[in-house]
Amino acid sequence: MTEELIRGNENPFADVDLPDADTKLIKADLASEIIGILRERHLTGAAAARLEGVQTTDVARIRHADLSRFIIDRLVNILNRLNRHVEVRVTVKPVPAENTAPSFC
């Protein structure tokens, strides 16, 4: 059995054709930063929840990458409460022709 290495693009969620891949990537990046800060500061779930102004269950969801209940704005606000400034840069690229939906004119 031969295994083949396949290079992905910049977004692993798009590589596996998940819906809303761009949003999922942004949420994952923000959650990764939050998790890193919590580890760096050795914060428990309860202590993190107090600092972030959220429930301990929300901290657990972030730590387990269960981000479906979070909107990007909420994750940014959590980072702000952890004394982190979030800077967003947007690059809009056309979708390759084979991935475009039919035009309805």
URFEN-V145515 format. One record per residue. RES is the residue in three letters. PHI is phi in whole degrees, -180 to 180 (999 if undefined). D_FIRST is the distance of its C-alpha to the first C-alpha in whole Angstrom. Layout:
res=RES phi=PHI d_first=D_FIRST
res=RES phi=PHI d_first=D_FIRST
This chain:
res=MET phi=999 d_first=0
res=THR phi=-103 d_first=4
res=GLU phi=-100 d_first=7
res=GLU phi=-115 d_first=10
res=LEU phi=-87 d_first=13
res=ILE phi=-116 d_first=16
res=ARG phi=-80 d_first=19
res=GLY phi=-90 d_first=22
res=ASN phi=-97 d_first=25
res=GLU phi=-73 d_first=28
res=ASN phi=-127 d_first=28
res=PRO phi=-63 d_first=25
res=PHE phi=-69 d_first=27
res=ALA phi=-71 d_first=27
res=ASP phi=-59 d_first=23
res=VAL phi=-105 d_first=23
res=ASP phi=57 d_first=26
res=LEU phi=-79 d_first=28
res=PRO phi=-67 d_first=32
res=ASP phi=56 d_first=34
res=ALA phi=-59 d_first=31
res=ASP phi=-64 d_first=34
res=THR phi=-64 d_first=36
res=LYS phi=-61 d_first=33
res=LEU phi=-66 d_first=33
res=ILE phi=-62 d_first=36
res=LYS phi=-60 d_first=37
res=ALA phi=-63 d_first=34
res=ASP phi=-63 d_first=35
res=LEU phi=-65 d_first=39
res=ALA phi=-63 d_first=37
res=SER phi=-60 d_first=35
res=GLU phi=-64 d_first=39
res=ILE phi=-61 d_first=41
res=ILE phi=-60 d_first=38
res=GLY phi=-60 d_first=38
res=ILE phi=-66 d_first=42
res=LEU phi=-61 d_first=42
res=ARG phi=-67 d_first=40
res=GLU phi=-58 d_first=42
res=ARG phi=-92 d_first=46
res=HIS phi=54 d_first=44
res=LEU phi=-88 d_first=46
res=THR phi=-75 d_first=45
res=GLY phi=-59 d_first=45
res=ALA phi=-68 d_first=48
res=ALA phi=-66 d_first=49
res=ALA phi=-64 d_first=47
res=ALA phi=-61 d_first=48
res=ARG phi=-63 d_first=52
res=LEU phi=-65 d_first=51
res=GLU phi=-83 d_first=49
res=GLY phi=72 d_first=51
res=VAL phi=-130 d_first=49
res=GLN phi=-80 d_first=48
res=THR phi=-62 d_first=46
res=THR phi=-65 d_first=44
res=ASP phi=-68 d_first=43
res=VAL phi=-62 d_first=42
res=ALA phi=-62 d_first=40
res=ARG phi=-62 d_first=38
res=ILE phi=-64 d_first=38
res=ARG phi=-61 d_first=36
res=HIS phi=-99 d_first=34
res=ALA phi=57 d_first=33
res=ASP phi=-95 d_first=35
res=LEU phi=-102 d_first=36
res=SER phi=-63 d_first=37
res=ARG phi=-90 d_first=41
res=PHE phi=-106 d_first=41
res=ILE phi=-102 d_first=43
res=ILE phi=-56 d_first=42
res=ASP phi=-57 d_first=46
res=ARG phi=-66 d_first=46
res=LEU phi=-66 d_first=43
res=VAL phi=-64 d_first=45
res=ASN phi=-61 d_first=48
res=ILE phi=-63 d_first=47
res=LEU phi=-63 d_first=46
res=ASN phi=-61 d_first=49
res=ARG phi=-68 d_first=51
res=LEU phi=-93 d_first=49
res=ASN phi=62 d_first=50
res=ARG phi=-122 d_first=48
res=HIS phi=-93 d_first=49
res=VAL phi=-104 d_first=46
res=GLU phi=-115 d_first=46
res=VAL phi=-112 d_first=44
res=ARG phi=-121 d_first=43
res=VAL phi=-112 d_first=42
res=THR phi=-123 d_first=40
res=VAL phi=-104 d_first=40
res=LYS phi=-122 d_first=38
res=PRO phi=-67 d_first=38
res=VAL phi=-77 d_first=35
res=PRO phi=-55 d_first=33
res=ALA phi=-53 d_first=34
res=GLU phi=-70 d_first=31
res=ASN phi=-106 d_first=31
res=THR phi=-82 d_first=35
res=ALA phi=-80 d_first=37
res=PRO phi=-62 d_first=39
res=SER phi=-83 d_first=43
res=PHE phi=-112 d_first=45
res=CYS phi=-103 d_first=49
